[in-house]
Amino acid sequence: DILSERNDGSVRYIEVKGRALSGAVILTENELQRLRQLETRSWLYVVTHCASGEPKLTCINNPASVLKTEEIFRQVQYLVPEREWKNAGERIS
């Protein structure tokens, strides 16, 4: 979400997740893969109590290596029955 560069040349790649109150956050597969690739340059910022007027920020360095995640969804896949692709396609010997 955010690329942060400091005066000393260090860079943070920051993924931000917000919650109205508090609770679990969801990372997409792409987000988690990117956090893994960036290792110590990656950060997860979790903002809680966004709806309260007094938000609270938690910053986690290298989140892919220090957080336990749980897969909750699999990628959606679509089945195309043989009769569909046969009827829709042009057959070439």
PDB file with one MODEL, atoms N, CA, C and O in Angstrom:
MODEL        1
ATOM      1  N   ASP A   1       0.808  -1.191   0.000  1.00  0.00           N
ATOM      2  CA  ASP A   1       0.000   0.000   0.000  1.00  0.00           C
ATOM      3  C   ASP A   1       0.860   1.268   0.000  1.00  0.00           C
ATOM      4  O   ASP A   1       0.547   2.239  -0.689  1.00  0.00           O
ATOM      5  N   ILE A   2       1.967   1.247   0.796  1.00  0.00           N
ATOM      6  CA  ILE A   2       2.777   2.453   0.964  1.00  0.00           C
ATOM      7  C   ILE A   2       4.256   2.096   0.821  1.00  0.00           C
ATOM      8  O   ILE A   2       4.726   1.086   1.344  1.00  0.00           O
ATOM      9  N   LEU A   3       4.972   2.952   0.099  1.00  0.00           N
ATOM     10  CA  LEU A   3       6.426   2.864   0.028  1.00  0.00           C
ATOM     11  C   LEU A   3       6.965   4.046   0.824  1.00  0.00           C
ATOM     12  O   LEU A   3       6.729   5.198   0.462  1.00  0.00           O
ATOM     13  N   SER A   4       7.684   3.770   1.900  1.00  0.00           N
ATOM     14  CA  SER A   4       8.207   4.816   2.776  1.00  0.00           C
ATOM     15  C   SER A   4       9.726   4.828   2.706  1.00  0.00           C
ATOM     16  O   SER A   4      10.378   3.821   2.982  1.00  0.00           O
ATOM     17  N   GLU A   5      10.287   5.979   2.334  1.00  0.00           N
ATOM     18  CA  GLU A   5      11.736   6.129   2.266  1.00  0.00           C
ATOM     19  C   GLU A   5      12.193   7.123   3.331  1.00  0.00           C
ATOM     20  O   GLU A   5      11.651   8.222   3.450  1.00  0.00           O
ATOM     21  N   ARG A   6      13.194   6.719   4.095  1.00  0.00           N
ATOM     22  CA  ARG A   6      13.733   7.598   5.142  1.00  0.00           C
ATOM     23  C   ARG A   6      14.933   8.372   4.608  1.00  0.00           C
ATOM     24  O   ARG A   6      15.493   8.039   3.564  1.00  0.00           O
ATOM     25  N   ASN A   7      15.310   9.400   5.339  1.00  0.00           N
ATOM     26  CA  ASN A   7      16.468  10.207   4.947  1.00  0.00           C
ATOM     27  C   ASN A   7      17.757   9.405   4.889  1.00  0.00           C
ATOM     28  O   ASN A   7      18.663   9.740   4.127  1.00  0.00           O
ATOM     29  N   ASP A   8      17.848   8.338   5.696  1.00  0.00           N
ATOM     30  CA  ASP A   8      19.069   7.525   5.710  1.00  0.00           C
ATOM     31  C   ASP A   8      19.110   6.511   4.562  1.00  0.00           C
ATOM     32  O   ASP A   8      20.052   5.724   4.460  1.00  0.00           O
ATOM     33  N   GLY A   9      18.073   6.529   3.687  1.00  0.00           N
ATOM     34  CA  GLY A   9      18.040   5.635   2.539  1.00  0.00           C
ATOM     35  C   GLY A   9      17.307   4.332   2.778  1.00  0.00           C
ATOM     36  O   GLY A   9      17.090   3.569   1.836  1.00  0.00           O
ATOM     37  N   SER A  10      16.921   4.057   4.012  1.00  0.00           N
ATOM     38  CA  SER A  10      16.178   2.823   4.276  1.00  0.00           C
ATOM     39  C   SER A  10      14.758   2.936   3.710  1.00  0.00           C
ATOM     40  O   SER A  10      14.175   4.018   3.644  1.00  0.00           O
ATOM     41  N   VAL A  11      14.235   1.797   3.312  1.00  0.00           N
ATOM     42  CA  VAL A  11      12.924   1.738   2.673  1.00  0.00           C
ATOM     43  C   VAL A  11      12.032   0.767   3.428  1.00  0.00           C
ATOM     44  O   VAL A  11      12.475  -0.299   3.855  1.00  0.00           O
ATOM     45  N   ARG A  12      10.773   1.146   3.587  1.00  0.00           N
ATOM     46  CA  ARG A  12       9.767   0.252   4.150  1.00  0.00           C
ATOM     47  C   ARG A  12       8.660   0.072   3.114  1.00  0.00           C
ATOM     48  O   ARG A  12       8.150   1.037   2.546  1.00  0.00           O
ATOM     49  N   TYR A  13       8.307  -1.180   2.887  1.00  0.00           N
ATOM     50  CA  TYR A  13       7.147  -1.511   2.072  1.00  0.00           C
ATOM     51  C   TYR A  13       6.050  -1.886   3.061  1.00  0.00           C
ATOM     52  O   TYR A  13       6.154  -2.886   3.770  1.00  0.00           O
ATOM     53  N   ILE A  14       5.006  -1.079   3.099  1.00  0.00           N
ATOM     54  CA  ILE A  14       4.015  -1.189   4.163  1.00  0.00           C
ATOM     55  C   ILE A  14       2.663  -1.638   3.612  1.00  0.00           C
ATOM     56  O   ILE A  14       2.116  -1.032   2.690  1.00  0.00           O
ATOM     57  N   GLU A  15       2.144  -2.699   4.193  1.00  0.00           N
ATOM     58  CA  GLU A  15       0.769  -3.144   3.937  1.00  0.00           C
ATOM     59  C   GLU A  15      -0.057  -2.662   5.118  1.00  0.00           C
ATOM     60  O   GLU A  15       0.309  -2.888   6.271  1.00  0.00           O
ATOM     61  N   VAL A  16      -1.169  -1.997   4.834  1.00  0.00           N
ATOM     62  CA  VAL A  16      -2.001  -1.430   5.895  1.00  0.00           C
ATOM     63  C   VAL A  16      -3.342  -2.152   5.937  1.00  0.00           C
ATOM     64  O   VAL A  16      -3.984  -2.358   4.907  1.00  0.00           O
ATOM     65  N   LYS A  17      -3.753  -2.530   7.136  1.00  0.00           N
ATOM     66  CA  LYS A  17      -5.059  -3.134   7.358  1.00  0.00           C
ATOM     67  C   LYS A  17      -5.744  -2.372   8.479  1.00  0.00           C
ATOM     68  O   LYS A  17      -5.131  -2.082   9.507  1.00  0.00           O
ATOM     69  N   GLY A  18      -7.002  -2.051   8.282  1.00  0.00           N
ATOM     70  CA  GLY A  18      -7.746  -1.319   9.287  1.00  0.00           C
ATOM     71  C   GLY A  18      -8.957  -2.084   9.783  1.00  0.00           C
ATOM     72  O   GLY A  18      -9.557  -2.868   9.047  1.00  0.00           O
ATOM     73  N   ARG A  19      -9.305  -1.854  11.016  1.00  0.00           N
ATOM     74  CA  ARG A  19     -10.468  -2.482  11.648  1.00  0.00           C
ATOM     75  C   ARG A  19     -11.279  -1.396  12.347  1.00  0.00           C
ATOM     76  O   ARG A  19     -10.712  -0.507  12.983  1.00  0.00           O
ATOM     77  N   ALA A  20     -12.602  -1.467  12.229  1.00  0.00           N
ATOM     78  CA  ALA A  20     -13.465  -0.494  12.911  1.00  0.00           C
ATOM     79  C   ALA A  20     -13.218  -0.538  14.413  1.00  0.00           C
ATOM     80  O   ALA A  20     -13.103   0.503  15.059  1.00  0.00           O
ATOM     81  N   LEU A  21     -13.136  -1.736  14.961  1.00  0.00           N
ATOM     82  CA  LEU A  21     -12.807  -1.903  16.381  1.00  0.00           C
ATOM     83  C   LEU A  21     -11.498  -2.665  16.485  1.00  0.00           C
ATOM     84  O   LEU A  21     -10.426  -2.060  16.501  1.00  0.00           O
ATOM     85  N   SER A  22     -11.577  -3.991  16.557  1.00  0.00           N
ATOM     86  CA  SER A  22     -10.390  -4.818  16.626  1.00  0.00           C
ATOM     87  C   SER A  22     -10.749  -6.186  16.059  1.00  0.00           C
ATOM     88  O   SER A  22     -11.906  -6.426  15.716  1.00  0.00           O
ATOM     89  N   GLY A  23      -9.797  -7.062  15.960  1.00  0.00           N
ATOM     90  CA  GLY A  23     -10.065  -8.412  15.468  1.00  0.00           C
ATOM     91  C   GLY A  23      -9.054  -8.830  14.424  1.00  0.00           C
ATOM     92  O   GLY A  23      -8.063  -8.143  14.177  1.00  0.00           O
ATOM     93  N   ALA A  24      -9.325  -9.967  13.820  1.00  0.00           N
ATOM     94  CA  ALA A  24      -8.432 -10.537  12.810  1.00  0.00           C
ATOM     95  C   ALA A  24      -8.392  -9.648  11.573  1.00  0.00           C
ATOM     96  O   ALA A  24      -9.335  -8.909  11.288  1.00  0.00           O
ATOM     97  N   VAL A  25      -7.294  -9.733  10.853  1.00  0.00           N
ATOM     98  CA  VAL A  25      -7.184  -9.063   9.560  1.00  0.00           C
ATOM     99  C   VAL A  25      -6.970 -10.124   8.487  1.00  0.00           C
ATOM    100  O   VAL A  25      -6.485 -11.219   8.769  1.00  0.00           O
ATOM    101  N   ILE A  26      -7.332  -9.790   7.276  1.00  0.00           N
ATOM    102  CA  ILE A  26      -7.201 -10.724   6.164  1.00  0.00           C
ATOM    103  C   ILE A  26      -6.157 -10.206   5.193  1.00  0.00           C
ATOM    104  O   ILE A  26      -6.199  -9.050   4.773  1.00  0.00           O
ATOM    105  N   LEU A  27      -5.226 -11.070   4.844  1.00  0.00           N
ATOM    106  CA  LEU A  27      -4.241 -10.791   3.805  1.00  0.00           C
ATOM    107  C   LEU A  27      -4.583 -11.643   2.596  1.00  0.00           C
ATOM    108  O   LEU A  27      -4.918 -12.819   2.738  1.00  0.00           O
ATOM    109  N   THR A  28      -4.503 -11.063   1.414  1.00  0.00           N
ATOM    110  CA  THR A  28      -4.704 -11.857   0.212  1.00  0.00           C
ATOM    111  C   THR A  28      -3.458 -12.698  -0.036  1.00  0.00           C
ATOM    112  O   THR A  28      -2.404 -12.443   0.546  1.00  0.00           O
ATOM    113  N   GLU A  29      -3.580 -13.679  -0.882  1.00  0.00           N
ATOM    114  CA  GLU A  29      -2.427 -14.510  -1.219  1.00  0.00           C
ATOM    115  C   GLU A  29      -1.321 -13.652  -1.823  1.00  0.00           C
ATOM    116  O   GLU A  29      -0.147 -13.827  -1.497  1.00  0.00           O
ATOM    117  N   ASN A  30      -1.697 -12.722  -2.709  1.00  0.00           N
ATOM    118  CA  ASN A  30      -0.693 -11.849  -3.318  1.00  0.00           C
ATOM    119  C   ASN A  30      -0.003 -10.970  -2.283  1.00  0.00           C
ATOM    120  O   ASN A  30       1.213 -10.792  -2.344  1.00  0.00           O
ATOM    121  N   GLU A  31      -0.746 -10.425  -1.348  1.00  0.00           N
ATOM    122  CA  GLU A  31      -0.155  -9.595  -0.298  1.00  0.00           C
ATOM    123  C   GLU A  31       0.836 -10.402   0.534  1.00  0.00           C
ATOM    124  O   GLU A  31       1.942  -9.939   0.811  1.00  0.00           O
ATOM    125  N   LEU A  32       0.440 -11.605   0.930  1.00  0.00           N
ATOM    126  CA  LEU A  32       1.322 -12.431   1.762  1.00  0.00           C
ATOM    127  C   LEU A  32       2.582 -12.831   0.992  1.00  0.00           C
ATOM    128  O   LEU A  32       3.679 -12.821   1.550  1.00  0.00           O
ATOM    129  N   GLN A  33       2.429 -13.179  -0.271  1.00  0.00           N
ATOM    130  CA  GLN A  33       3.599 -13.539  -1.077  1.00  0.00           C
ATOM    131  C   GLN A  33       4.572 -12.366  -1.195  1.00  0.00           C
ATOM    132  O   GLN A  33       5.787 -12.546  -1.115  1.00  0.00           O
ATOM    133  N   ARG A  34       4.026 -11.168  -1.385  1.00  0.00           N
ATOM    134  CA  ARG A  34       4.872  -9.975  -1.499  1.00  0.00           C
ATOM    135  C   ARG A  34       5.590  -9.699  -0.171  1.00  0.00           C
ATOM    136  O   ARG A  34       6.770  -9.347  -0.170  1.00  0.00           O
ATOM    137  N   LEU A  35       4.892  -9.854   0.944  1.00  0.00           N
ATOM    138  CA  LEU A  35       5.525  -9.674   2.253  1.00  0.00           C
ATOM    139  C   LEU A  35       6.654 -10.676   2.446  1.00  0.00           C
ATOM    140  O   LEU A  35       7.695 -10.343   3.011  1.00  0.00           O
ATOM    141  N   ARG A  36       6.450 -11.894   1.982  1.00  0.00           N
ATOM    142  CA  ARG A  36       7.506 -12.922   2.072  1.00  0.00           C
ATOM    143  C   ARG A  36       8.723 -12.533   1.236  1.00  0.00           C
ATOM    144  O   ARG A  36       9.862 -12.669   1.683  1.00  0.00           O
ATOM    145  N   GLN A  37       8.476 -12.053   0.035  1.00  0.00           N
ATOM    146  CA  GLN A  37       9.577 -11.671  -0.859  1.00  0.00           C
ATOM    147  C   GLN A  37      10.402 -10.526  -0.285  1.00  0.00           C
ATOM    148  O   GLN A  37      11.627 -10.518  -0.404  1.00  0.00           O
ATOM    149  N   LEU A  38       9.742  -9.580   0.324  1.00  0.00           N
ATOM    150  CA  LEU A  38      10.423  -8.373   0.821  1.00  0.00           C
ATOM    151  C   LEU A  38      11.128  -8.580   2.156  1.00  0.00           C
ATOM    152  O   LEU A  38      11.958  -7.763   2.556  1.00  0.00           O
ATOM    153  N   GLU A  39      10.800  -9.669   2.845  1.00  0.00           N
ATOM    154  CA  GLU A  39      11.436 -10.035   4.114  1.00  0.00           C
ATOM    155  C   GLU A  39      11.517  -8.853   5.075  1.00  0.00           C
ATOM    156  O   GLU A  39      10.485  -8.273   5.413  1.00  0.00           O
ATOM    157  N   THR A  40      12.717  -8.479   5.526  1.00  0.00           N
ATOM    158  CA  THR A  40      12.854  -7.454   6.564  1.00  0.00           C
ATOM    159  C   THR A  40      12.501  -6.045   6.087  1.00  0.00           C
ATOM    160  O   THR A  40      12.388  -5.127   6.899  1.00  0.00           O
ATOM    161  N   ARG A  41      12.328  -5.869   4.784  1.00  0.00           N
ATOM    162  CA  ARG A  41      11.905  -4.554   4.276  1.00  0.00           C
ATOM    163  C   ARG A  41      10.387  -4.406   4.331  1.00  0.00           C
ATOM    164  O   ARG A  41       9.859  -3.326   4.068  1.00  0.00           O
ATOM    165  N   SER A  42       9.677  -5.496   4.675  1.00  0.00           N
ATOM    166  CA  SER A  42       8.216  -5.451   4.699  1.00  0.00           C
ATOM    167  C   SER A  42       7.683  -5.163   6.097  1.00  0.00           C
ATOM    168  O   SER A  42       8.264  -5.563   7.106  1.00  0.00           O
ATOM    169  N   TRP A  43       6.557  -4.456   6.119  1.00  0.00           N
ATOM    170  CA  TRP A  43       5.887  -4.097   7.368  1.00  0.00           C
ATOM    171  C   TRP A  43       4.395  -4.267   7.190  1.00  0.00           C
ATOM    172  O   TRP A  43       3.853  -4.015   6.114  1.00  0.00           O
ATOM    173  N   LEU A  44       3.738  -4.696   8.250  1.00  0.00           N
ATOM    174  CA  LEU A  44       2.283  -4.721   8.308  1.00  0.00           C
ATOM    175  C   LEU A  44       1.866  -3.718   9.372  1.00  0.00           C
ATOM    176  O   LEU A  44       2.250  -3.837  10.535  1.00  0.00           O
ATOM    177  N   TYR A  45       1.088  -2.744   8.971  1.00  0.00           N
ATOM    178  CA  TYR A  45       0.539  -1.768   9.911  1.00  0.00           C
ATOM    179  C   TYR A  45      -0.930  -2.117  10.102  1.00  0.00           C
ATOM    180  O   TYR A  45      -1.707  -2.096   9.148  1.00  0.00           O
ATOM    181  N   VAL A  46      -1.306  -2.435  11.327  1.00  0.00           N
ATOM    182  CA  VAL A  46      -2.699  -2.741  11.650  1.00  0.00           C
ATOM    183  C   VAL A  46      -3.247  -1.579  12.462  1.00  0.00           C
ATOM    184  O   VAL A  46      -2.760  -1.268  13.549  1.00  0.00           O
ATOM    185  N   VAL A  47      -4.275  -0.945  11.902  1.00  0.00           N
ATOM    186  CA  VAL A  47      -4.917   0.184  12.578  1.00  0.00           C
ATOM    187  C   VAL A  47      -6.246  -0.318  13.133  1.00  0.00           C
ATOM    188  O   VAL A  47      -7.125  -0.732  12.377  1.00  0.00           O
ATOM    189  N   THR A  48      -6.386  -0.280  14.453  1.00  0.00           N
ATOM    190  CA  THR A  48      -7.631  -0.715  15.096  1.00  0.00           C
ATOM    191  C   THR A  48      -8.362   0.497  15.670  1.00  0.00           C
ATOM    192  O   THR A  48      -7.800   1.586  15.795  1.00  0.00           O
ATOM    193  N   HIS A  49      -9.618   0.276  16.013  1.00  0.00           N
ATOM    194  CA  HIS A  49     -10.479   1.315  16.586  1.00  0.00           C
ATOM    195  C   HIS A  49     -10.613   2.526  15.655  1.00  0.00           C
ATOM    196  O   HIS A  49     -10.683   3.669  16.109  1.00  0.00           O
ATOM    197  N   CYS A  50     -10.647   2.254  14.351  1.00  0.00           N
ATOM    198  CA  CYS A  50     -10.769   3.329  13.365  1.00  0.00           C
ATOM    199  C   CYS A  50     -12.067   4.109  13.532  1.00  0.00           C
ATOM    200  O   CYS A  50     -12.109   5.311  13.267  1.00  0.00           O
ATOM    201  N   ALA A  51     -13.118   3.436  13.967  1.00  0.00           N
ATOM    202  CA  ALA A  51     -14.425   4.084  14.112  1.00  0.00           C
ATOM    203  C   ALA A  51     -14.571   4.846  15.421  1.00  0.00           C
ATOM    204  O   ALA A  51     -15.578   5.524  15.624  1.00  0.00           O
ATOM    205  N   SER A  52     -13.602   4.751  16.303  1.00  0.00           N
ATOM    206  CA  SER A  52     -13.748   5.332  17.642  1.00  0.00           C
ATOM    207  C   SER A  52     -13.275   6.774  17.751  1.00  0.00           C
ATOM    208  O   SER A  52     -13.566   7.442  18.743  1.00  0.00           O
ATOM    209  N   GLY A  53     -12.566   7.256  16.770  1.00  0.00           N
ATOM    210  CA  GLY A  53     -11.976   8.581  16.900  1.00  0.00           C
ATOM    211  C   GLY A  53     -10.620   8.542  17.576  1.00  0.00           C
ATOM    212  O   GLY A  53      -9.921   9.555  17.608  1.00  0.00           O
ATOM    213  N   GLU A  54     -10.229   7.389  18.120  1.00  0.00           N
ATOM    214  CA  GLU A  54      -8.921   7.207  18.745  1.00  0.00           C
ATOM    215  C   GLU A  54      -8.262   5.941  18.197  1.00  0.00           C
ATOM    216  O   GLU A  54      -8.119   4.953  18.916  1.00  0.00           O
ATOM    217  N   PRO A  55      -7.857   5.971  16.914  1.00  0.00           N
ATOM    218  CA  PRO A  55      -7.261   4.771  16.315  1.00  0.00           C
ATOM    219  C   PRO A  55      -5.948   4.406  16.986  1.00  0.00           C
ATOM    220  O   PRO A  55      -5.239   5.259  17.519  1.00  0.00           O
ATOM    221  N   LYS A  56      -5.645   3.120  16.946  1.00  0.00           N
ATOM    222  CA  LYS A  56      -4.410   2.605  17.533  1.00  0.00           C
ATOM    223  C   LYS A  56      -3.640   1.876  16.432  1.00  0.00           C
ATOM    224  O   LYS A  56      -4.230   1.136  15.644  1.00  0.00           O
ATOM    225  N   LEU A  57      -2.348   2.083  16.378  1.00  0.00           N
ATOM    226  CA  LEU A  57      -1.500   1.522  15.332  1.00  0.00           C
ATOM    227  C   LEU A  57      -0.535   0.500  15.920  1.00  0.00           C
ATOM    228  O   LEU A  57       0.128   0.762  16.924  1.00  0.00           O
ATOM    229  N   THR A  58      -0.464  -0.676  15.278  1.00  0.00           N
ATOM    230  CA  THR A  58       0.535  -1.691  15.606  1.00  0.00           C
ATOM    231  C   THR A  58       1.361  -1.934  14.350  1.00  0.00           C
ATOM    232  O   THR A  58       0.803  -2.207  13.287  1.00  0.00           O
ATOM    233  N   CYS A  59       2.680  -1.838  14.460  1.00  0.00           N
ATOM    234  CA  CYS A  59       3.585  -2.009  13.326  1.00  0.00           C
ATOM    235  C   CYS A  59       4.372  -3.305  13.502  1.00  0.00           C
ATOM    236  O   CYS A  59       4.983  -3.526  14.548  1.00  0.00           O
ATOM    237  N   ILE A  60       4.359  -4.158  12.485  1.00  0.00           N
ATOM    238  CA  ILE A  60       5.015  -5.466  12.569  1.00  0.00           C
ATOM    239  C   ILE A  60       6.022  -5.584  11.434  1.00  0.00           C
ATOM    240  O   ILE A  60       5.651  -5.530  10.262  1.00  0.00           O
ATOM    241  N   ASN A  61       7.287  -5.743  11.778  1.00  0.00           N
ATOM    242  CA  ASN A  61       8.331  -5.918  10.781  1.00  0.00           C
ATOM    243  C   ASN A  61       8.408  -7.371  10.353  1.00  0.00           C
ATOM    244  O   ASN A  61       8.277  -8.279  11.174  1.00  0.00           O
ATOM    245  N   ASN A  62       8.623  -7.587   9.055  1.00  0.00           N
ATOM    246  CA  ASN A  62       8.749  -8.925   8.468  1.00  0.00           C
ATOM    247  C   ASN A  62       7.588  -9.834   8.894  1.00  0.00           C
ATOM    248  O   ASN A  62       7.809 -10.923   9.425  1.00  0.00           O
ATOM    249  N   PRO A  63       6.364  -9.383   8.660  1.00  0.00           N
ATOM    250  CA  PRO A  63       5.203 -10.104   9.175  1.00  0.00           C
ATOM    251  C   PRO A  63       5.063 -11.539   8.666  1.00  0.00           C
ATOM    252  O   PRO A  63       4.547 -12.398   9.380  1.00  0.00           O
ATOM    253  N   ALA A  64       5.511 -11.801   7.457  1.00  0.00           N
ATOM    254  CA  ALA A  64       5.370 -13.156   6.918  1.00  0.00           C
ATOM    255  C   ALA A  64       6.184 -14.169   7.715  1.00  0.00           C
ATOM    256  O   ALA A  64       5.859 -15.356   7.733  1.00  0.00           O
ATOM    257  N   SER A  65       7.243 -13.700   8.373  1.00  0.00           N
ATOM    258  CA  SER A  65       8.074 -14.649   9.132  1.00  0.00           C
ATOM    259  C   SER A  65       7.701 -14.716  10.612  1.00  0.00           C
ATOM    260  O   SER A  65       8.078 -15.669  11.294  1.00  0.00           O
ATOM    261  N   VAL A  66       6.971 -13.725  11.119  1.00  0.00           N
ATOM    262  CA  VAL A  66       6.690 -13.724  12.556  1.00  0.00           C
ATOM    263  C   VAL A  66       5.224 -13.991  12.904  1.00  0.00           C
ATOM    264  O   VAL A  66       4.897 -14.221  14.069  1.00  0.00           O
ATOM    265  N   LEU A  67       4.345 -13.963  11.909  1.00  0.00           N
ATOM    266  CA  LEU A  67       2.928 -14.189  12.189  1.00  0.00           C
ATOM    267  C   LEU A  67       2.483 -15.557  11.708  1.00  0.00           C
ATOM    268  O   LEU A  67       2.916 -16.028  10.656  1.00  0.00           O
ATOM    269  N   LYS A  68       1.626 -16.182  12.474  1.00  0.00           N
ATOM    270  CA  LYS A  68       1.019 -17.443  12.067  1.00  0.00           C
ATOM    271  C   LYS A  68      -0.253 -17.093  11.290  1.00  0.00           C
ATOM    272  O   LYS A  68      -1.123 -16.382  11.793  1.00  0.00           O
ATOM    273  N   THR A  69      -0.345 -17.594  10.077  1.00  0.00           N
ATOM    274  CA  THR A  69      -1.520 -17.323   9.250  1.00  0.00           C
ATOM    275  C   THR A  69      -2.323 -18.604   9.065  1.00  0.00           C
ATOM    276  O   THR A  69      -1.821 -19.711   9.256  1.00  0.00           O
ATOM    277  N   GLU A  70      -3.556 -18.425   8.697  1.00  0.00           N
ATOM    278  CA  GLU A  70      -4.465 -19.549   8.486  1.00  0.00           C
ATOM    279  C   GLU A  70      -5.168 -19.345   7.153  1.00  0.00           C
ATOM    280  O   GLU A  70      -5.805 -18.313   6.940  1.00  0.00           O
ATOM    281  N   GLU A  71      -5.060 -20.315   6.258  1.00  0.00           N
ATOM    282  CA  GLU A  71      -5.720 -20.201   4.954  1.00  0.00           C
ATOM    283  C   GLU A  71      -7.228 -20.359   5.158  1.00  0.00           C
ATOM    284  O   GLU A  71      -7.689 -21.336   5.747  1.00  0.00           O
ATOM    285  N   ILE A  72      -7.982 -19.380   4.662  1.00  0.00           N
ATOM    286  CA  ILE A  72      -9.424 -19.446   4.860  1.00  0.00           C
ATOM    287  C   ILE A  72     -10.197 -19.647   3.558  1.00  0.00           C
ATOM    288  O   ILE A  72     -11.326 -20.139   3.579  1.00  0.00           O
ATOM    289  N   PHE A  73      -9.615 -19.280   2.455  1.00  0.00           N
ATOM    290  CA  PHE A  73     -10.260 -19.470   1.162  1.00  0.00           C
ATOM    291  C   PHE A  73      -9.239 -20.017   0.185  1.00  0.00           C
ATOM    292  O   PHE A  73      -8.041 -19.759   0.300  1.00  0.00           O
ATOM    293  N   ARG A  74      -9.720 -20.756  -0.750  1.00  0.00           N
ATOM    294  CA  ARG A  74      -8.871 -21.184  -1.852  1.00  0.00           C
ATOM    295  C   ARG A  74      -9.235 -20.346  -3.052  1.00  0.00           C
ATOM    296  O   ARG A  74     -10.321 -19.769  -3.108  1.00  0.00           O
ATOM    297  N   GLN A  75      -8.347 -20.275  -4.000  1.00  0.00           N
ATOM    298  CA  GLN A  75      -8.622 -19.532  -5.223  1.00  0.00           C
ATOM    299  C   GLN A  75      -9.838 -20.134  -5.914  1.00  0.00           C
ATOM    300  O   GLN A  75      -9.971 -21.355  -5.989  1.00  0.00           O
ATOM    301  N   VAL A  76     -10.710 -19.296  -6.411  1.00  0.00           N
ATOM    302  CA  VAL A  76     -11.891 -19.771  -7.122  1.00  0.00           C
ATOM    303  C   VAL A  76     -11.457 -20.307  -8.472  1.00  0.00           C
ATOM    304  O   VAL A  76     -10.692 -19.665  -9.193  1.00  0.00           O
ATOM    305  N   GLN A  77     -11.950 -21.482  -8.804  1.00  0.00           N
ATOM    306  CA  GLN A  77     -11.678 -22.095 -10.095  1.00  0.00           C
ATOM    307  C   GLN A  77     -13.003 -22.395 -10.777  1.00  0.00           C
ATOM    308  O   GLN A  77     -14.018 -22.591 -10.108  1.00  0.00           O
ATOM    309  N   TYR A  78     -12.999 -22.431 -12.092  1.00  0.00           N
ATOM    310  CA  TYR A  78     -14.214 -22.665 -12.856  1.00  0.00           C
ATOM    311  C   TYR A  78     -14.052 -23.899 -13.725  1.00  0.00           C
ATOM    312  O   TYR A  78     -13.051 -24.049 -14.426  1.00  0.00           O
ATOM    313  N   LEU A  79     -15.037 -24.776 -13.676  1.00  0.00           N
ATOM    314  CA  LEU A  79     -15.053 -25.989 -14.469  1.00  0.00           C
ATOM    315  C   LEU A  79     -15.757 -25.706 -15.791  1.00  0.00           C
ATOM    316  O   LEU A  79     -16.867 -25.173 -15.802  1.00  0.00           O
ATOM    317  N   VAL A  80     -15.124 -26.056 -16.893  1.00  0.00           N
ATOM    318  CA  VAL A  80     -15.747 -25.961 -18.204  1.00  0.00           C
ATOM    319  C   VAL A  80     -15.951 -27.381 -18.695  1.00  0.00           C
ATOM    320  O   VAL A  80     -14.985 -28.044 -19.071  1.00  0.00           O
ATOM    321  N   PRO A  81     -17.202 -27.871 -18.701  1.00  0.00           N
ATOM    322  CA  PRO A  81     -17.454 -29.233 -19.133  1.00  0.00           C
ATOM    323  C   PRO A  81     -17.000 -29.464 -20.576  1.00  0.00           C
ATOM    324  O   PRO A  81     -16.992 -28.546 -21.396  1.00  0.00           O
ATOM    325  N   GLU A  82     -16.631 -30.682 -20.856  1.00  0.00           N
ATOM    326  CA  GLU A  82     -16.139 -31.024 -22.197  1.00  0.00           C
ATOM    327  C   GLU A  82     -17.129 -30.620 -23.278  1.00  0.00           C
ATOM    328  O   GLU A  82     -16.724 -30.086 -24.310  1.00  0.00           O
ATOM    329  N   ARG A  83     -18.436 -30.867 -23.061  1.00  0.00           N
ATOM    330  CA  ARG A  83     -19.435 -30.533 -24.086  1.00  0.00           C
ATOM    331  C   ARG A  83     -19.440 -29.037 -24.391  1.00  0.00           C
ATOM    332  O   ARG A  83     -19.723 -28.636 -25.520  1.00  0.00           O
ATOM    333  N   GLU A  84     -19.127 -28.207 -23.387  1.00  0.00           N
ATOM    334  CA  GLU A  84     -19.114 -26.757 -23.582  1.00  0.00           C
ATOM    335  C   GLU A  84     -17.974 -26.329 -24.494  1.00  0.00           C
ATOM    336  O   GLU A  84     -18.188 -25.608 -25.469  1.00  0.00           O
ATOM    337  N   TRP A  85     -16.752 -26.778 -24.173  1.00  0.00           N
ATOM    338  CA  TRP A  85     -15.647 -26.337 -25.001  1.00  0.00           C
ATOM    339  C   TRP A  85     -15.672 -26.975 -26.379  1.00  0.00           C
ATOM    340  O   TRP A  85     -15.206 -26.379 -27.350  1.00  0.00           O
ATOM    341  N   LYS A  86     -16.221 -28.201 -26.472  1.00  0.00           N
ATOM    342  CA  LYS A  86     -16.339 -28.844 -27.792  1.00  0.00           C
ATOM    343  C   LYS A  86     -17.349 -28.111 -28.663  1.00  0.00           C
ATOM    344  O   LYS A  86     -17.096 -27.887 -29.847  1.00  0.00           O
ATOM    345  N   ASN A  87     -18.503 -27.731 -28.087  1.00  0.00           N
ATOM    346  CA  ASN A  87     -19.539 -27.043 -28.859  1.00  0.00           C
ATOM    347  C   ASN A  87     -19.159 -25.619 -29.212  1.00  0.00           C
ATOM    348  O   ASN A  87     -19.598 -25.101 -30.239  1.00  0.00           O
ATOM    349  N   ALA A  88     -18.355 -24.978 -28.384  1.00  0.00           N
ATOM    350  CA  ALA A  88     -18.014 -23.576 -28.598  1.00  0.00           C
ATOM    351  C   ALA A  88     -16.782 -23.394 -29.500  1.00  0.00           C
ATOM    352  O   ALA A  88     -16.596 -22.342 -30.111  1.00  0.00           O
ATOM    353  N   GLY A  89     -15.959 -24.425 -29.568  1.00  0.00           N
ATOM    354  CA  GLY A  89     -14.686 -24.291 -30.292  1.00  0.00           C
ATOM    355  C   GLY A  89     -14.771 -24.710 -31.743  1.00  0.00           C
ATOM    356  O   GLY A  89     -15.733 -25.337 -32.186  1.00  0.00           O
ATOM    357  N   GLU A  90     -13.730 -24.341 -32.463  1.00  0.00           N
ATOM    358  CA  GLU A  90     -13.579 -24.738 -33.847  1.00  0.00           C
ATOM    359  C   GLU A  90     -12.583 -25.872 -33.870  1.00  0.00           C
ATOM    360  O   GLU A  90     -11.446 -25.717 -33.424  1.00  0.00           O
ATOM    361  N   ARG A  91     -13.002 -27.015 -34.389  1.00  0.00           N
ATOM    362  CA  ARG A  91     -12.132 -28.190 -34.381  1.00  0.00           C
ATOM    363  C   ARG A  91     -11.162 -28.128 -35.553  1.00  0.00           C
ATOM    364  O   ARG A  91     -11.551 -27.936 -36.705  1.00  0.00           O
ATOM    365  N   ILE A  92      -9.905 -28.293 -35.225  1.00  0.00           N
ATOM    366  CA  ILE A  92      -8.849 -28.313 -36.243  1.00  0.00           C
ATOM    367  C   ILE A  92      -8.197 -29.679 -36.168  1.00  0.00           C
ATOM    368  O   ILE A  92      -7.740 -30.111 -35.110  1.00  0.00           O
ATOM    369  N   SER A  93      -8.161 -30.350 -37.309  1.00  0.00           N
ATOM    370  CA  SER A  93      -7.634 -31.720 -37.344  1.00  0.00           C
ATOM    371  C   SER A  93      -6.343 -31.783 -36.695  1.00  0.00           C
ATOM    372  O   SER A  93      -5.739 -32.853 -36.624  1.00  0.00           O
TER     373      SER A  93
ENDMDL
END
